Amino acid sequence: MKTIELNNGIKMPMLGLGVWQMDEGSETENSVNFALEIGYRSIDTAALYANEKGVGNAIRSSQINRNEIFITTKVWNSDQGYEKTLSAFTKSMKKLQTDYIDLYLVHWPIPDKISSTWKALEKLYDEKLVRAIGVSNFAIKHLKELFKNSEIIPTINQVEYHPYLTQPELVDFCQKNKIVMEAWAPLMKGKVNNISEIINLSEKYKKTPAQIVLRWNAQKGIISIPKSSRKERILENSQIFDFNLFDEDIKILDSLNKNYRLGPNPNEIDF
Ligand code: NDP
């Protein structure tokens, strides 16, 4: 699995399996098991998804060395603040049945808790309980707020990102600050299959629309974590490292942006 180097020197796979909306039991375990079997080495979960135990079970039963697997989990909004974040982390680690997490993210920015939550993540990093710390759904204003009172720059900003939402200003800001972008809902929950420009590219490269879009992200240095519980799609979504999109086709994909969101806008949401 191709990797990208984060700003603290650790390597993260360019592609991972997202497990949001999978049931904790057999759905999560079967999907993660299958993904690991066919070569995925990164799993994206969160306390909110209520399936960390299923992810942990699948990883333990996989017989793959723990240090070959990259686990991301996230602190949920109601657990933010210094002490609560530390205790939420311990619970997540226990459910995941591991003694360290690869990447721990702040799930959403809570304006008056950005600093205290981040301090907790810095402590976990200093104590080597996490290999990298980062954020999710942070707009530029939230990142600037975090920078005011932090010692460590986030490695990752995981945000909604797909052909209809490319957030060029945020991408530029993150690049300048050495923060790697990670795309959630990279497939627009399957809707990329209905976009005519993507269908045309799919015919040109003899790849599926999902593969075109995931390849586009990879070539731009953006990590993707598509979710699927279906074996054939978990496999399909991983077969993106055997072809190259030409620059002119990357430009076509870049031009589809409509600032269209499937989820809440972090600039507007008020938790
Ligand atoms: P995705 O864009 O990954 O789409 C997932 C949906 O698309 C599922 O319904 C899946 O159905 C379907 N699908 C998967 N592969 C294909 C394919 N090749 N062709 C057609 N349809 C397909 O959206 P998600 O919202 O799930 O985002 C991915 C991951 O990002 C999440 O699982 C989670 O880990 C993370 N995330 C993070 C958020 C955050 O706030 N940080 C918010 C939302 C998501 P099926 O399972 O039936 O195949």
Boltz pocket constraint, residues with backbone or C-beta under 6 A from the ligand:
constraints:
  - pocket:
      binder: B
      contacts: [[A, 17], [A, 18], [A, 19], [A, 20], [A, 21], [A, 44], [A, 45], [A, 107], [A, 136], [A, 137], [A, 158], [A, 159], [A, 183], [A, 184], [A, 185], [A, 186], [A, 187], [A, 188], [A, 189], [A, 190], [A, 193], [A, 210], [A, 225], [A, 226], [A, 227], [A, 228], [A, 229], [A, 230], [A, 233], [A, 234], [A, 236], [A, 237], [A, 263]]
      max_distance: 6.0
